[in-house]
Amino acid sequence: MGVQVNREELEAQVQEMYRAVAEKPQGEFHFETGRGLAERLGYSAEDLERVPPEAVESFAGVGYHFDLADIQAGEKVIDLGSGSGMDAFVAALKAGKSGGVAGVDMTEAQLAKAERLRVSRGITNVSFHNGYCEAIPLESESFDVAISNGVINLCGDKRKVFQEVSRVLKRGGRLAISDIISDKMLPETITCDATLWASCIGGAMQVDEYRAAIEAAGFQVVNVRENPQYKFLSGSAQGACQEFGVKSASLLAVKR
């Protein structure tokens, strides 16, 4: 597989970047953040008005997939890379008091902000957990739906992530995610650069390999769509998009 990104360096870069997103969401990043981005991607103003605005301002997702997830009242949802909690709180609106949402994230600043918002708003059907997508700290076959937004591309071992998602989902469970993928294989100058990984570029998996990794974990992919409304901000990121077809996509897969 050639030279790979340094995992420890990648983790440090990701944690530092997303600590900044939590604490200073108005800062300059390779990517856009906040409510304007969320609405352009497809989130409804009604849903955004019902979740903590501080979570919305730190939103750094890459797509919209709640229509694909089709979360029903009473369902149990896991949000991989839950950040400051916006998607977890939106999912909680759909799951209702009879359902529940578990957010998993490795960045302490994001978890602290999400938990503070949860407590201050008295949101009882959401919990947040410190952990990695490659080693989810929750029980097997305990969720109906798994969601994730712009996070799996940050993970060093995506195949392990999908295996873990399959483990925690019930049979027939749904995986609804938005992520960054690429048309072409990225060169080592990009895939070995932890900063570009942390910026959601260097970890973009080639689309056919991405789909194969999902299917190998026991899923059937039933819907894939691109998100042309998502744009990177920096010149270097835009260059990678043009040269290698780096882009955002949302998909729905069902556990067989």
Secondary structure, DSSP 8 states (H G I E B T S, - for coil): --S---HHHHHHHHHHHHHHHHH-TTS--SS--SHHHHHHHT--HHHHHTS-HHHHHT---S---HHHH---TT-EEEEET-TTSHHHHHHHHHH-TTSEEEEEES-HHHHHHHHHHHHHTT--SEEEEE-BTTB--S-TT-EEEEEEES-GGG-S-HHHHHHHHHHHEEEEEEEEEEEEEESS---HHHHT-HHHHHTTSTT-EEHHHHHHHHHHTTEEEEEEEE-TT----SHHHHHHHHHH-EEEEEEEEEE-
